Amino acid sequence: MTTSNVTQAGTRDGKRFFLISAIAMVLVIFAGFSLQLAMGRSSFQAPPLVHAHAIVFMGWVVIFLLQNLLIATGQVRLHRPLGWIAAAWLVPMLVLGCLVTVNMIREADVPFFFRPLHFLVFDPVSLIAFIALTIAAIALRRATPWHQRLHYCAMAILMGPALGRLLPMPLLIPWGWEATFVATLVFPLIGVLADLMRNGRVHPAWIWGIGAMFAMFAAVEAITYTPVGTALYDAVAAGSPGAAVDPLAFPPFPGPPPGAAPVP
């Protein structure tokens, strides 16, 4: 086989890998949020802000899958303009993501398996890391191997909430956030393994992408357990029910509703 044929075969294999991976990511996200709904842990009675957040973030999931489908089928003409729509899509994602987090802190409505201060930090920092990697991928759109892999790592970060809904979070206290982070590394590590099997080497984009994920993790831990995190929490929760909550204490386990009959 000539060098040209090897390159073309590798390119086809790469497109197939990223398409299959995108489909797998979408299925995991769908499974996580569907389970949440089926178990009665969420409902359509959520406030409008939560619905807007869900629509925008699920919109990104659809865009991500479409972009991979377009590349896999050679529809570059459609892939490019959709890419600029995706870039603009990052703005409402950042705004709504931060607003929902702040609202949950102020309402003292943080999931009981997260420390409130930790939740306040890791939600927006994870979102910022996702956006930073996505912007880097867009900037390197002409360098396809970098573009694909950085987008892939960014999407892995965004999978955190869905993976958290599939993990036994109550059993993982006090390491729920850390366990979720480890779970998000699975897809990039599969990408590294695929590179080794296909090309015999690891593309440096994986090093940068996974490195950015670890930098995000370190930033979250550093901010949470320093006076910076405490000051941030105090500023966000001031004048709200969240101000009465110990920012580093886990909320109480949910119990039966008031007035409910005891279980025999």
Secondary structure, DSSP 8 states (H G I E B T S, - for coil): --HHHHHHHHHHHHHHHHHHHHHHHHHHHHHHHHHHHHTTS--TTS-HHHHHHHHHHHHHHHHHHHHHHHHHTT-HHHHHHHHHHHHHHHHHHHHHHHHHHHHHHHTT---TTS-HHHHHHHHHHHHHHHHHHHHHHHHTTTSHHHHHHHHHHHHHHHTHHHHHHHS-HHHHTT-HHHHHHHHHTHHHHHHHHHHHHHHSS--HHHHHHHHHHHHHHHHHHHHHTSHHHHHHHHHHHTTSGGGGS-TTS--------TT-----
